[in-house]
């Protein structure tokens, strides 16, 4: 019998999982876009591509290599990875530039809804022998007027110490390092988890080919993923980062912002680290 481990993860496996997850997310076909809007965006995209071809005098060999690569992106199931790594940060900026509270960051391709729910304080689902440094993540959820948002919902997910996400790599329990937590009457929450590790995005597929050909690196700094919500307020999607990470300044996903850096402290319990980070949500208008 063969037992798959996280190290057996491939771009095709994680990419196909991300593609399947997107297809089942309800995001497909969730909006109606006018003919005029589609024409505007598609025309600008095609014009930009043609401008590059003319300005850089792209050859037929390069053109055919691009076609082959685009086909491989689809075959490897890496369109969610490609779009989330290289384009989503701009979409997120447009979507949140009106906010007075936290502006957040990209979702990325590894979100899974309906993680097990617990009242805070709580400990995230993890293996008994989970590797890494214990991390107490705590804070308060407030509205822009300063009022506490009771029973706010905090969804937390992140990679393990080896850089793998549950449900996107084999051999990891289904909800490992994923959870939904309900804040108390004052919007306070406290979650015990493990400090995640930095990791490389999959490099054995089409995106990895692009990275190698362009001479880029594939690293994402260590981060926590969050979705924070409360009745009558806009959903906040965020990633929070750890100071001192070598790739905070050159994250391949261009998602790090100064306001998303955590202030890590030794845990008062003497076991690991702790951090306090508050979320401010904008009311729905």
HELIX and SHEET records of a PDB file:
HELIX    1   1 UNK A    6  UNK A    8  5                                   3    
HELIX    2   2 UNK A   11  UNK A   23  1                                  13    
HELIX    3   3 UNK A   35  UNK A   56  1                                  22    
HELIX    4   4 UNK A   60  UNK A   75  1                                  16    
HELIX    5   5 UNK A   79  UNK A   86  1                                   8    
HELIX    6   6 UNK A   88  UNK A   96  1                                   9    
HELIX    7   7 UNK A  206  UNK A  214  1                                   9    
HELIX    8   8 UNK A  258  UNK A  260  5                                   3    
SHEET    1   A 6 UNK A 117  UNK A 119  0                                        
SHEET    2   A 6 UNK A 178  UNK A 182  1                                        
SHEET    3   A 6 UNK A 153  UNK A 157 -1                                        
SHEET    4   A 6 UNK A 223  UNK A 229 -1                                        
SHEET    5   A 6 UNK A 236  UNK A 242 -1                                        
SHEET    6   A 6 UNK A 261  UNK A 262  1                                        
SHEET    1   B 5 UNK A 122  UNK A 123  0                                        
SHEET    2   B 5 UNK A 188  UNK A 194  1                                        
SHEET    3   B 5 UNK A 134  UNK A 143 -1                                        
SHEET    4   B 5 UNK A 273  UNK A 276  1                                        
SHEET    5   B 5 UNK A 265  UNK A 266 -1                                        
SHEET    1   C 4 UNK A 122  UNK A 123  0                                        
SHEET    2   C 4 UNK A 188  UNK A 194  1                                        
SHEET    3   C 4 UNK A 134  UNK A 143 -1                                        
SHEET    4   C 4 UNK A 279  UNK A 281  1                                        
SHEET    1   D 2 UNK A 199  UNK A 200  0                                        
SHEET    2   D 2 UNK A 219  UNK A 220 -1                                        
END                                                                             
